[in-house]
């Protein structure tokens, strides 16, 4: 069975929905602990989009996940976390995704 464009769109939409639900569940847990949290899923160039949204929301801190692949990987491929850290005017908290 071949995966055609409709199946690919369906799979991408399903994954997006699951990620959206997970993100909002995490935000809900943080709110229950008394934190002010804004959960967003926004498309665009990753580092630039994160920084633009942080500025728009007047964020006091940016929290990003890290896959922890290592310095060589980051050097060759790049790292969203590193890009945000370098360019952010506010503190950045990097959390391991494991």
MOURFEN-V292478 format. One record per residue. N is the residue number from 1. OMEGA is omega in degrees with one decimal (NA if undefined). NEAR is the number of other ideal C-beta (glycine too) atoms within 12 Angstrom. Layout:
BEGIN
n=N omega=OMEGA near=NEAR
n=N omega=OMEGA near=NEAR
END
This chain:
BEGIN
n=1 omega=179.9 near=4
n=2 omega=177.1 near=7
n=3 omega=178.5 near=11
n=4 omega=-177.6 near=10
n=5 omega=-179.8 near=10
n=6 omega=179.6 near=11
n=7 omega=178.6 near=13
n=8 omega=178.0 near=13
n=9 omega=179.7 near=13
n=10 omega=-179.1 near=14
n=11 omega=178.8 near=15
n=12 omega=178.9 near=16
n=13 omega=178.9 near=14
n=14 omega=178.5 near=14
n=15 omega=178.2 near=15
n=16 omega=179.2 near=16
n=17 omega=179.7 near=15
n=18 omega=178.3 near=15
n=19 omega=178.6 near=18
n=20 omega=178.9 near=18
n=21 omega=178.9 near=16
n=22 omega=179.5 near=18
n=23 omega=-178.8 near=22
n=24 omega=175.2 near=19
n=25 omega=177.2 near=16
n=26 omega=179.5 near=23
n=27 omega=178.3 near=21
n=28 omega=178.6 near=15
n=29 omega=178.5 near=15
n=30 omega=177.2 near=18
n=31 omega=178.1 near=15
n=32 omega=178.6 near=11
n=33 omega=175.8 near=11
n=34 omega=-179.7 near=8
n=35 omega=173.5 near=17
n=36 omega=-171.7 near=14
n=37 omega=172.4 near=22
n=38 omega=179.9 near=23
n=39 omega=-179.0 near=23
n=40 omega=168.6 near=22
n=41 omega=-174.9 near=21
n=42 omega=178.2 near=19
n=43 omega=177.0 near=12
n=44 omega=175.1 near=13
n=45 omega=-164.4 near=16
n=46 omega=-176.0 near=21
n=47 omega=-178.7 near=24
n=48 omega=-178.4 near=18
n=49 omega=178.2 near=21
n=50 omega=-178.4 near=31
n=51 omega=178.1 near=27
n=52 omega=179.9 near=20
n=53 omega=178.2 near=25
n=54 omega=178.5 near=27
n=55 omega=-179.4 near=17
n=56 omega=-178.6 near=13
n=57 omega=-176.2 near=19
n=58 omega=-178.0 near=13
n=59 omega=176.7 near=25
n=60 omega=178.6 near=18
n=61 omega=175.2 near=21
n=62 omega=177.6 near=32
n=63 omega=178.5 near=30
n=64 omega=176.2 near=27
n=65 omega=177.4 near=24
n=66 omega=177.7 near=24
n=67 omega=177.2 near=18
n=68 omega=-177.7 near=15
n=69 omega=176.6 near=20
n=70 omega=-174.8 near=13
n=71 omega=-179.6 near=13
n=72 omega=178.2 near=10
n=73 omega=-179.4 near=15
n=74 omega=179.9 near=20
n=75 omega=-177.1 near=11
n=76 omega=-172.9 near=10
n=77 omega=-175.4 near=14
n=78 omega=-178.0 near=18
n=79 omega=176.4 near=26
n=80 omega=-179.3 near=28
n=81 omega=-179.7 near=29
n=82 omega=178.6 near=24
n=83 omega=179.1 near=24
n=84 omega=179.7 near=33
n=85 omega=-177.5 near=23
n=86 omega=-170.2 near=15
n=87 omega=-174.3 near=22
n=88 omega=175.1 near=28
n=89 omega=178.7 near=16
n=90 omega=179.2 near=20
n=91 omega=178.9 near=15
n=92 omega=176.6 near=28
n=93 omega=179.8 near=19
n=94 omega=-176.7 near=23
n=95 omega=176.8 near=17
n=96 omega=-177.8 near=13
n=97 omega=-179.6 near=15
n=98 omega=NA near=8
END
